[in-house]
């Protein structure tokens, strides 16, 4: 085990890999990361599958089988992605068992085109849960306004959920509310609450990307202060953890906890550092706090293993600093609510583009196989 990754895990951070491909599965790479790099979970998204399909010859035999069976592109996409996720669930199953279901999780996302369709999101979440048929699966549902009731209904059906594309604090509060409301309905529906798990994927680096861009466009005033740049993502996430601690307290939560309910852990997502001027481990080492997940692309995982410094709790002691930084950004003319709205719209659009590219690639592969 790598000492730096072990220190991160010992600090209470669950290390998940933000990537999945058939090559990782068939070569044993994923199993090796679980055994030797403290990886205890996997997340996937449309962009990850698009990259895997575009580069992976290992999908060719299955594509030929699907083409021969007359599968259309939608059916082929669903079959290929759910097969990968199911196999990843099997690789992670020992972790799931030893952690009482807390880790060993693998996520699959509902179609991004459903981000603003509550009813169809609920239906597809149930279908994916049925098809993969593994207890350590998480269904990813976007944290859009239409996604909130879908989260509630999916949790109410006893299905575990990873809420994705969370950028803002008010958005995050609504996600947690949707989760707790779902648990209350699940209890009324007769489900064992201890079997229902959820994480809330709070995006980090994209916040810096958008705010830095706005600061760099500023030609005068406090927004020109270079000390304001590259700190909003971490500050925003720290305030999200403060909100998490406040939300999962009090009589309402205690009543559910007494029935076996588990808190919806914060998951730090988008932790790959885009700006080469910044420390390439900062979205990991500066967000160390117990009871969280950090899902990393392998490049970030390798950077942490090589030179990441784990320095204890880097969240709770910095609540006041985080609030002060966000206030300084507001004083510099940064419209937080507008930033969050733009990031959410762009997040949905990016996954839509990746999904379309995946299906275009697969459609061409199916046609070639039929020829």
C-alpha positions in Angstrom: 0.0 0.0 0.0 1.2 3.5 -0.8 1.9 5.4 2.4 0.3 8.7 1.2 -2.9 7.0 0.0 -3.0 5.0 3.2 -2.7 8.2 5.2 -5.6 9.7 3.2 -7.8 6.6 3.8 -6.8 6.6 7.5 -8.0 10.2 7.7 -11.5 9.0 6.8 -11.5 9.8 3.1 -12.8 7.0 0.8 -10.7 6.9 -2.4 -12.8 6.2 -5.5 -11.6 6.1 -9.1 -13.3 8.4 -11.5 -12.9 6.2 -14.5 -14.1 2.8 -15.9 -13.3 0.8 -19.0 -13.4 -2.7 -20.2 -9.6 -2.6 -20.5 -9.3 -1.8 -16.8 -11.6 -4.7 -16.1 -10.1 -7.3 -18.4 -6.4 -6.5 -17.7 -7.0 -6.6 -13.9 -6.0 -3.0 -13.6 -9.1 -2.1 -11.5 -8.5 -5.1 -9.2 -4.9 -4.0 -8.8 -5.9 -0.5 -7.8 -8.3 -1.9 -5.2 -5.6 -4.2 -3.8 -2.6 -1.8 -3.9 -3.9 1.8 -4.1 -6.6 2.0 -1.5 -9.3 2.4 -4.2 -12.6 1.5 -2.7 -15.1 2.7 -5.3 -15.7 3.7 -8.9 -17.6 6.4 -10.6 -18.6 6.6 -14.2 -20.3 9.2 -16.4 -21.2 9.6 -20.1 -17.8 11.2 -20.8 -16.0 8.3 -19.3 -17.9 5.8 -21.3 -17.5 7.8 -24.5 -13.7 7.8 -24.0 -13.7 4.1 -23.3 -15.7 3.2 -26.4 -13.8 5.5 -28.6 -10.4 4.0 -27.6 -11.3 0.4 -26.7 -10.9 -2.4 -29.2 -11.9 -4.7 -26.3 -15.6 -3.8 -27.0 -15.4 -5.0 -30.6 -16.5 -8.7 -30.0 -19.6 -7.5 -28.1 -20.4 -4.9 -30.7 -20.4 -7.7 -33.3 -22.7 -9.8 -31.2 -25.1 -6.9 -30.6 -25.1 -6.1 -34.4 -25.8 -9.7 -35.2 -28.7 -9.7 -32.8 -30.2 -6.6 -34.4 -29.7 -4.3 -31.4 -30.2 -0.6 -32.1 -27.8 2.0 -30.7 -29.8 2.7 -27.6 -30.0 -1.0 -26.7 -26.3 -1.5 -27.4 -25.3 1.5 -25.3 -27.3 0.3 -22.4 -26.0 -3.3 -22.7 -22.3 -2.3 -22.9 -22.4 0.3 -20.1 -24.3 -1.9 -17.7 -22.1 -4.9 -18.4 -19.0 -2.8 -17.5 -20.6 -1.5 -14.3 -21.8 -5.0 -13.3 -18.3 -6.4 -13.7 -16.9 -3.5 -11.7 -19.4 -4.2 -9.0 -18.2 -7.7 -8.8 -14.6 -6.5 -8.4 -15.6 -4.1 -5.6 -17.9 -6.6 -3.9 -15.4 -7.7 -1.3 -14.9 -4.1 -0.2 -18.7 -3.6 -0.1 -18.9 -6.7 2.2 -16.1 -5.7 4.6 -17.3 -2.1 5.0 -21.0 -3.0 5.6 -21.9 -1.4 2.3 -20.4 2.0 2.9 -17.8 1.5 0.2 -17.2 -0.9 -2.7 -19.7 1.2 -4.7 -19.9 1.6 -8.5 -22.0 4.4 -10.1 -23.9 4.5 -13.4 -25.7 7.6 -14.6 -29.2 7.9 -16.0 -29.2 9.2 -19.6 -28.2 12.9 -19.5 -31.1 13.8 -21.7 -33.4 13.1 -18.8 -31.8 15.8 -16.5 -35.0 17.8 -16.6 -37.5 14.9 -16.7 -38.5 13.7 -13.3 -40.8 10.8 -14.3 -38.4 9.3 -16.9 -35.4 9.7 -14.5 -37.3 7.6 -11.9 -38.2 5.0 -14.5 -34.7 4.7 -15.9 -33.1 4.6 -12.4 -35.3 1.6 -11.6 -34.5 -0.1 -14.9 -30.7 0.3 -14.5 -31.0 -1.0 -10.9 -32.8 -4.1 -12.2 -30.4 -4.7 -15.1 -27.2 -4.4 -13.2 -28.7 -6.3 -10.3 -25.8 -5.8 -7.8 -26.3 -4.5 -4.3 -23.3 -2.2 -4.4 -24.6 -0.2 -7.4 -25.3 3.5 -7.1 -27.6 5.2 -9.6 -26.4 8.7 -10.6 -29.2 11.3 -10.8 -28.3 14.9 -11.6 -29.0 17.5 -8.9 -31.3 19.6 -11.1 -34.6 21.0 -9.9 -36.4 18.2 -11.7 -33.8 15.7 -10.3 -34.8 16.5 -6.6 -38.2 14.7 -6.7 -36.6 11.9 -8.7 -34.0 11.4 -5.9 -36.8 11.2 -3.4 -38.8 8.7 -5.4 -35.8 6.5 -6.2 -34.7 6.4 -2.6 -38.3 5.7 -1.6 -38.1 2.6 -3.8 -35.1 1.3 -1.9 -32.6 2.2 -4.6 -29.2 3.7 -3.6 -28.3 7.0 -5.3 -25.3 9.1 -6.2 -26.5 12.6 -6.8 -24.3 14.3 -9.4 -23.6 17.8 -10.7 -23.9 19.7 -7.4 -22.2 23.0 -7.5 -24.0 25.4 -5.1 -24.9 25.4 -1.4 -28.7 26.0 -1.9 -28.7 23.3 -4.5 -26.9 21.0 -2.1 -29.4 21.7 0.7 -32.3 20.7 -1.7 -30.4 17.5 -2.5 -30.1 16.5 1.1 -33.7 17.4 1.7 -34.7 15.1 -1.2 -32.7 12.3 0.2 -34.2 12.5 3.7 -37.7 12.8 2.3 -36.9 9.7 0.3 -35.8 7.8 3.4 -39.0 8.8 5.2 -41.1 7.4 2.3 -38.9 4.3 2.1 -39.5 3.6 5.7 -43.3 4.0 5.1 -42.9 1.6 2.1 -41.4 -1.1 4.3 -37.7 -0.8 3.1 -34.8 -1.4 5.5 -33.1 1.9 5.7 -29.7 0.4 6.5 -29.7 -1.0 3.0 -30.1 2.4 1.3 -27.0 4.4 0.6 -26.3 7.7 -1.0 -23.5 10.1 -1.8 -23.8 13.8 -2.9 -21.2 14.6 -5.6 -20.2 18.2 -5.0 -18.0 19.5 -7.9 -14.9 21.4 -7.0 -12.5 22.3 -9.9 -15.2 23.7 -12.2 -16.1 26.3 -9.6 -12.5 27.7 -9.8 -12.6 27.5 -13.6 -15.7 29.7 -13.9 -14.8 32.1 -11.1 -11.2 32.5 -12.2 -12.4 33.3 -15.7 -14.6 36.0 -14.4 -11.8 37.4 -12.2 -9.4 37.4 -15.1 -11.9 39.5 -17.1 -11.9 42.2 -14.4 -9.7 45.2 -15.3 -10.1 47.2 -12.1 -11.3 47.0 -8.5 -10.9 44.2 -5.9 -11.4 41.5 -8.6 -7.9 42.1 -9.9 -6.4 40.8 -6.6 -4.5 37.6 -7.7 -5.0 36.2 -4.1 -8.7 35.7 -5.0 -7.9 33.1 -7.7 -7.8 29.3 -7.3 -9.5 29.2 -3.9 -13.2 29.3 -4.5 -13.6 25.6 -5.2 -12.1 24.5 -1.9 -13.9 27.3 0.0 -17.2 26.4 -1.5 -16.7 22.7 -0.7 -15.7 23.4 2.9 -18.9 25.4 3.4 -20.8 22.5 1.8 -19.4 20.2 4.5 -20.5 22.6 7.2 -24.0 22.5 5.7 -23.8 18.7 5.7 -23.0 18.6 9.4 -25.8 21.0 10.3 -28.3 19.2 8.1 -27.7 15.7 9.5 -28.5 16.7 13.0 -31.6 17.2 15.1 -34.7 15.3 15.8 -35.8 14.6 12.2 -32.5 12.9 11.3 -32.2 11.2 14.7 -35.6 9.5 14.1 -34.4 8.1 10.8 -31.0 7.1 12.2 -32.7 5.1 14.9 -34.3 3.1 12.1 -30.9 2.4 10.5 -30.6 5.3 8.1 -27.2 6.4 7.0 -26.0 9.9 6.3 -25.6 10.9 2.6 -21.8 11.4 2.5 -20.3 14.3 0.6 -18.3 13.2 -2.4 -15.7 15.6 -3.8 -16.0 15.4 -7.6 -14.2 17.1 -10.4 -10.9 16.9 -8.4 -8.5 16.9 -11.3 -6.7 20.2 -11.3 -7.1 22.0 -14.7 -4.8 25.0 -14.1 -1.1 24.0 -14.3 -0.2 26.9 -12.0 -2.0 25.2 -9.1 -0.9 22.2 -6.9 -2.1 19.2 -8.7 -3.3 17.6 -5.4 -5.1 20.5 -3.9 -8.6 19.3 -4.4 -7.7 16.2 -2.5 -5.3 17.3 0.3 -7.1 20.6 1.1 -10.5 18.8 1.5 -9.4 16.0 3.9 -12.1 15.4 6.5 -13.6 12.2 7.8 -16.8 10.6 6.3 -16.2 11.9 2.8 -15.4 10.4 -0.6 -12.9 11.8 -3.1 -13.3 10.4 -6.6 -10.2 11.0 -8.7 -9.1 10.5 -12.2 -6.0 8.2 -12.2 -3.7 11.2 -13.0 -4.8 12.8 -9.7 -4.6 9.5 -7.8 -1.0 9.1 -9.0 -0.1 12.7 -8.0 -1.5 12.1 -4.5 0.4 8.9 -4.2 3.6 10.6 -5.3 3.6 13.9 -3.4 0.2 14.5 -1.7 0.6 15.7 1.9 -2.1 14.7 4.2 -2.2 17.2 7.1 -5.2 16.2 9.1 -8.7 17.8 9.0 -8.5 20.5 6.4 -12.2 21.4 6.4 -13.7 22.1 9.8 -10.9 24.5 11.0 -11.4 26.6 7.9 -15.1 27.4 7.9 -14.6 31.1 8.8 -11.8 31.4 6.2 -14.0 29.9 3.6 -16.9 32.2 4.3 -14.6 35.2 4.3 -13.2 34.2 0.9 -16.6 33.8 -0.7 -17.6 37.2 0.7 -14.5 38.7 -0.8 -15.5 37.3 -4.2 -19.0 38.8 -3.8 -17.3 42.1 -2.9 -15.3 41.8 -6.1 -18.5 41.5 -8.1 -18.7 37.7 -8.5 -22.4 36.7 -8.7 -22.3 33.3 -6.9 -25.9 32.3 -8.0 -25.1 33.0 -11.6 -21.9 31.0 -11.4 -23.8 28.0 -10.1 -26.5 28.3 -12.7 -24.0 28.5 -15.5 -22.0 25.5 -14.2 -25.1 23.4 -13.8 -26.3 24.1 -17.3 -22.8 23.5 -18.7 -22.5 20.3 -16.7 -25.7 18.8 -18.2 -24.7 20.0 -21.7 -21.2 18.4 -21.5 -22.7 15.1 -20.6 -25.3 15.4 -23.3 -22.5 16.0 -25.9 -20.5 13.1 -24.6 -23.5 10.8 -24.7 -24.3 11.9 -28.3 -20.7 11.2 -29.2 -20.8 7.8 -27.6 -23.9 6.9 -29.5 -22.5 8.2 -32.7 -19.3 6.1 -32.2 -21.3 3.0 -31.3 -23.7 3.5 -34.3 -20.8 3.5 -36.6 -19.3 0.4 -35.0 -22.6 -1.4 -35.3 -22.9 -0.5 -38.9 -19.4 -1.6 -39.7 -20.0 -4.9 -37.9 -23.2 -5.5 -39.9 -21.3 -4.8 -43.1 
